[in-house]
Amino acid sequence: MKLAIAIAMLGVSMAVGFSQGATDPLTQYRKDLDANRNSSLAHFRIGEILSQQADYQAAANELREALSGDLQPRWTEVWAHIYLGRIYDATGQHDRAVREHQLAYGTGDNTQDAITEATEYLRSVGVTPAAPAHLVRTAPSELLARTDPEYSDEARVAELEGTVVVTGVASEDGHASELRVSKSLGLGLDEKAIEAVQRWRFKPGTGSISAPVDFSLPSKQSRWHLIGVDFHPPEGASRPTVLSAYYPGGAGVFNSPAIEEGRLLGGIGRQAFITLSFDVNEGGMPVNIQVVRSSDRVWDDQATAVLRQWRFTPGMKDGKPVSVPCAFDFVWGPRNLGSEQVTRLLSALHPPPPSSDIVVMPAVIYSPDPPYPEQARNAGLEGMVQVVLTVGEDGAPRDSRVLQGLDPAIDESVIATLGQWRFRPALLNGQVASPLVVVEVRFQLPDGVISTIHGPPRSTARPARAAPKQ
């Protein structure tokens, strides 16, 4: 029953019309992606349709792509988080569902009552609506004085940019204590962020604080940016340090496809992003460079060419240089990159990993429409019959019963025909499940019969709102 309720909570537009060519919109949105690979709207609509079809893993992937795209229109961001939250809630991943609704809440975008829905969900699970820690900023009225942080020498050489979030407590005298880093940047900037917040002064009695410390380079001459670093030295070894960094000037790209893609991104105010994994070898050279993730393949060679010219002091173990695996996050875009842009790009580069806790709802593989009884047609009867049933492990309907009838003759026709339907059984974590589904059959004179399938009965679920239409 909990599974049935969770699936029902996906809410909006769970109907899939089997008689109305439901794949046509999907095909059209995929064509839109051929024209614009970064279209958040196309990715969102595909994810919306796939979630309606209970293909939750594929839907979640598309929604993450929507968050990585051009975010046009702007409401695609908040609603992608809402839909991801619904999917995680339906598949029993409640912590991740809460996080997505918090991210939706943190956007501040109440298009089509999105914030209202996020707030209602969070309160329904006993969570006080609040943006996640890395989005929370101490109110300006609570911060009386601040100084800009200093760059570490290595971070300045590498030109690392981004935000370190420091949390702690503001005492009665306005000083911050118990400071720790809740969102790291690296290359010595975490320590510099704590040093900066120690010098800040807060309104007495502020209590808990979450202080974002931004590191940016307004005098930067290149369109390439480093926004994330990760090192994995062997046990007992030190990490490599950046000795010299290469950033090409001008457009910073080296072939026609990248130039054209760059013009397109510039026109819509977006950025390219890419994560490269590599090893810093014993000689301090980046080798074995691999593309982990990128916004478009056209940037793969471009970023690789940039990284190849970097030099490092190698990691050391027992007094000898050793090879160390690393990963860097790069962005190509305008010379001045805002902290909010960096946060969004990091979310695109490092989406939550796919989970095995995925429900695959039953898919109809044989679904004849019930006949329109001649007696009912002659009497001018039309309307809807609603039937709830359980899908058995063999894919056959079980325990069918009428929730909303129309006429005894029509009701019997529907029950008899649904007994012939066959489903691909539902799976939960790879195991066969037996969820409830609701089938609606609408009879329209002179001889129209349309069958649709929904999740479990609406009465078991909290109503959900629809995403905006466009």
N, C-alpha and C positions, 0 to 999 in steps of 0.2 A: 504494500500500500504506500509506503514512503516513496518508493520509486515512482509510482503512479502520480503521487502528488507533486514530486519534484519535476517530472516531465511536464505536468500541466502548468507549472509556474513559468514555463517559457512564454506562455501568454499569447501575444499578439499573432494573429494570422497563421495559426498552426495548420489551417486547412490546406490540403493539396488536392486540387481538382484533377481527377484521373481522366475526365472526359473533355478537358478544355485545353489540351496542349500546354501543360505546365512548364515544359522546357523552353518555350519560346522566349520568355524574358531572360532566362539564364543564358541562352545563346546570344541574345542581343547585348547583354552586359559584357560577355566575353569578347564580343566584337569591339565594344567600347575600349576594352583593355588593350586590344591590338593597336588601336589608334593612340591610346595614352596609357602606358604601362603603370604610371603612378597615380591613376585616377582613384582617389579614395572612395568616391561615390560608387564607381563600378564594383570595386572590391567589396564595399559594404553591402550593396544590393545582392551580390552573389552570396555573400555570407548569410544575409537575411533569408534568401530562398533556401539555401542548404540547411539552415537551422529549422526552417519549416518542414523540410523533408527528413529531419532528424539525423542528418549526416553531420554530427556535431564536430568531429575532428576537422573535417574539411571546412566547415563553417568557421570554426575558431581560427584556422589558418588564414582564411580570407579576411576576417575581421582584424587580425593583427597586421595584415598587409594594408588594410585601410588606414590603420594608425601610422603606418610607415610611409604613406603616400602624400599627396599634395594637400590633404585636409580641406578640400573644396567640395561642397560647401562646408562651412566651419562646423556645423552640427554633426558631421560624420564622426568627429572625435568623441563627443560625449555619448552618442548612441552606439558607437562601436564598443565602448566600455560597458554600456548597459547590456548589450546583447551577449558579450563575453561573460558578464556576470550571470545572466540567465542560464547560459550553457553550463557554466561551472556549478551553479546551484542545482541544475537538473541532473548533473552527473555526480553529485555527492561531494564536490570539491569546495566545501563551504568557505574555507579560508581564502581561496582564490576568488570566490564569488564576492566576498566582502571587499577584497582589495580592489576589484574592478569597479564596484559601486562607489568605493571611496575615490578612485581615480575619476570617475564620472562626476562625483560631487565636487572634486577639486578643480574641474574645468570652469565652474561657475556659469555654464551655458545651460539655461533652462528652456531651450527650444523644445516645443511640444511637451512641456512639463517633465523634461528629462531629470532635472535636479529634484523635482518633487518625487518622481519614482525612486531615485537613488536614496533619498531621505527616508521614504516609507519603507523601503527594503531594509536599510540599515537599522532602523528602529524596530522592525519586525523581528530581527535576529538579536536584539539587545545590544546593538552597537550605536554609540553616540555619533551622529553624522559629523565627520571631520575628514579633511584631506589627509592622505598618508603623510608620514613624517617628512619625506623628502620634498613634499609640496608645501608644507606648513611654513609660514614665515612669521616671525615675531612682528606683531603690529607696530607700525611706525611710532605710534603714540607711546609705546612701551620702551622704545629705544631712544635714550636721551643723547648719547654721543657715540660716535664710531670713528674708527680710522681704517683706512684701506690696508689690506694685507700686503705683505712683501712676498715677492717671488723667491723661491729657492733657486740656487744657481743652476741646478740640473733642469728644473722645469722651464727656466728661461731659455736655456740652450735648446731644449726640445720644443719650446713654444707650446706647452701644454695649456689648454684652456678648459674652463668648466666651473663647477660649483662644488664646494665642500660644505656639507650641512653639519653643524656642531650643535649638539643638544646639551642641556645642563639646567642649572637652577640659578635664578637671580635672587640674591639675598636682600635683606632689608637695606643695606647700604648701596645697592645698585650694582655690586660686583657680581660677576658670573663665576660659579664654581661647579665642581663635579662634571667638568666638561669631557665629552667624548665625541668621536666622529661617527655619525650615523650614515653618512654618505661620503665615501672616500673618492679621492682623485689621484693621489700618488705623487711620486717624484719629489717628496718633501713638502708638498703643498698642504697635506693634512696637518702637519705640525705648525706650519705657518698660519693656517686658519685658526687653530686653537690659540696661538700667540696673539692673533688679532682680537679674538673675542674676549680674551683676558683683559684687553685694554678698553673694551666697550663699556658703556655705562647704561644701565637699564632703570626704568622707573621702579622705585622701591616697592617691594611686595609683588613684583611681577610673577614670581614663582617659576614654573617650568618654562624654558625657552627652547626654541628651535631656530637657530641662526644660520641662514645661508651666507656663505662667504664666497663671493664671485671672483674668479681670476680670469682676466681678459687682457688682450694685447691690442690696444687701440692703434698703435703705430705699425701693426703687422702689414707687410708688403705683399704677401702671397695670398692666393685664394684657397690654399690648402691649410687645413687645421688638424691638429692632434687633440682629440677630446677624451681619450681613454687609453690606459696602459694596464697590462697584466703580465706578471712574470711568474714562472713556475720553476724556480731553481731546484736542483736535486737536494735531498736532505743534507744539511750541513754545509751547503754552498751559499755564497752570496749571489745577489742578482747582478746582472749587467747594469752599467750606468751609461747614460747617453753622453758621448764624447763630442759628436757633431751631428747636426741635423740639416737635411737638404730640403728647401722649399723653393720651387721654381717661381719666378716672378711672372708678371703679366697674367695671361689667361691660365697659365700653368697646365695646359693640356697639349697633347702631342699628335693628335690625328683628327681627321675631319669628323668622324662620328661623335667623338667626345666634344668637339667644338660645337656641333649642332645641338647635341644634348644639353650642353652648358647654356647655350642661348635660350633653349626652351625652359630650362630651370630658372634662369634669370628672369625670363618674362613672367613667370608665375610666382616668383619670389620663394623658390624652394632650393634645397641643397641636395647634393649627392652624398651618399655615405657608404663606407666600406670598412669591414674588419679584416685584417690580415693576420694570420698566424705565421710564425717563423722561428728559427733558432738563431741565437747569437752564438757563433762558434768560438773556438778557443782563440782565434785571431781578432775577435770583435766585429766580425762581418755578419750581416743578416743573410741567412741561407735558408733553403727549403721553404721559400715563401709560398703560402697558400691563401686563397680567398675563402674566408669563412662565410661572409654574407655581404651583399652589396645591393644598392638600390637599382643598379642596372649593370649588366655585364660590360658595357662600354667603358666602365671605370676600372675594371680589374687590372688591365695592363698599365693604366695611368698611375694608379696608386702603387703598384708594384715597382714601377720605374722610379718613383719618388723614394720609396723605402730602401731600395738597393744602394743608394748613395749615402745612407746614414752609417755612422761608425760608433762603436761602443767600446767601453772598457769591459772586457769579458768577466763573467762570474768566476769566482775563485772557490776552490775547495782543497783543503790541506796544502795551501800554498801553490796550487797549480790551477791554470785556467781550465774551465769546463764549459761545455755547450749547455745553454739554457733555453728552454722553450718560452716563447713570448707571444703576446697578441696585442696589436695596436688598433685603435678606432680612429679612422680618418674621415674628414668631411671636406668636400669641395663646395665652395659657395662664395658669398661676399666676403670682403676682407675683414669686416667687423661682424662677429658672430655673437648674438645675444645669449645670455644664460638660459633663457626659456627655450631658445632654439636648440641649444646643446642638450638640455634635458629631454626634449622630444626626440632628438636624433638618437640619443643613447637608448631610449625606450624602443626605438625601431631596430637598433642594432642588436639589442639583447632582450627579445621578447621572452615571456615565460616559456619554459620547455614544455613540449607536448606531454600530456599525462596519459597513463594507461587507464585511468579511471574514466573511460568513455563509454557512454551508452549508445548503442546502435539500435534505433527503433526498428520495428518490423516494417519491411517494405512489401507492398502489394505486388505480387507477381502474376496473379490471375484475378480479375475483378469484373465479371460481367454485371451489367446494370440490370436491376430487377425489371421485369416487364410491367407495362402500364395496364392493369386489369381493365378489360373492355367494359365491365360493369361500372367501374369507377369513372372511366373516361366518359361513358355515356351519361353518367349522373353529373358530370361537370366538376368532379372532385379534383382539386389540386392543392399542393402544399408540401410539407416536409415531414419525413419520418426519421426519428433519431434513435439509433440502436447502440447500446454499449455491449462490448464483447471482450473476451480474453483470447489472446493469441497463444495457442498451445506450442509446445516444443516442436511439434511436427509441422507448424505453420498453419494449422487448421483452426478456424474459429471455435471457441468454447463458450458455453453459458451465455448465449446471446439473449438479450431482453430489450424490449421497447421502452425507451425513456419518454418519447413523445410520439404518439400515434396520430394517424390521419383517418383511417377507416379500416375495419377489420380485414377486409379483402386485400387492401394495399399493404397493411402491416404484415399479413401472412406471406404475401409475395416477397416482401423485403427479407424477412427472416429466412425463408426458403432459399433465396438466391445467395444471401450472405453465407449460408452454409456451404456454398460451392467455392467461396473465395479461398485463395491460398496466399500466405505471407512468407517472406523470408524471416525466420524467427528473430526475435530481438536478442541482443547480446549485451551483457554487462560485464566489463573486464574480460571479454572473450568467452563468457559463460552464457548459456541460453537462459533468458529471462522470459517471464510471461506477463507483460504489461497489459493494462486496460487500454482500449482504444474506443473512440466513438465514431460511428459511421453515420453520416447524414445523407439521405436520399431525397432529392427534391423532384416532385412530379409537377410538370407544367403542361397545360393543354397546348396544342392538341396531342402531342405524343412525346414530349421532352422528359428525359430522365437523366439527372446528373447526380453522381455519387462523389462524396468527398470524405476524407478521413481526418480526424483530429486526434489530439492527445486525450487524456482522461477527461471526465466531466468537469465543466467549469466550476461547479459548485464546490469542488475540493480545493480550489486554488485561489490565491489572491489575484485580482485582475491586474493586467499589465497594459501599458500604453503602447501605442504604435509609434514607430519612428516617423519622422516627417516625410511627406511625399514630395516628389519633384518631377 
